[in-house]
Amino acid sequence: MFEDDEILKSRYPIGSRVELIQMNEDPNPVEPGTKGTVTHIGGGLVNVNWDNGRQLGLVYGVDDFKSIQE
């Protein structure tokens, strides 16, 4: 298990909402400002079902995103 997975799980629980600020290394990134729902955390990835229909994980420490309340 990635050592920060427990931290990520407490910060971004399953079902919580996030907003993308920027994907820094993905060749086909989700648009900045897109919101989504956290579905799984593992291996330093926060997996998200994005509101635009995509399913793509965020890489902790690489991609910029924030937790939101709606």
Residue pairs with C-beta under 8 A, 6 or more apart in sequence:
1 42
1 43
2 42
2 43
2 44
4 44
4 60
5 41
5 42
5 43
5 44
8 41
8 44
8 46
8 60
9 41
11 67
12 18
12 38
12 41
12 46
12 67
13 38
14 38
14 39
14 40
14 41
15 37
15 38
16 37
16 38
16 67
17 35
17 36
17 37
17 38
17 67
17 68
17 69
17 70
18 35
18 36
18 37
18 38
18 46
18 48
18 58
18 65
18 66
18 67
18 68
19 33
19 34
19 35
19 36
19 65
19 66
19 68
20 30
20 31
20 32
20 33
20 34
20 35
20 36
20 50
20 58
20 63
20 64
20 65
21 32
21 63
21 64
21 65
21 66
22 29
22 32
22 63
22 64
23 29
23 30
23 58
23 63
23 64
24 62
24 63
24 64
25 59
25 62
25 63
26 56
26 63
30 36
30 50
30 52
30 54
30 56
31 52
34 50
34 51
34 52
35 50
35 51
35 68
35 70
36 48
36 49
36 50
36 51
37 48
37 49
38 46
38 47
38 48
39 47
39 48
39 49
39 55
40 47
41 47
44 59
44 60
44 61
45 57
45 58
45 59
45 60
46 57
46 58
46 60
46 65
47 55
47 56
47 57
47 58
48 55
48 56
48 57
48 58
49 55
50 56
58 65
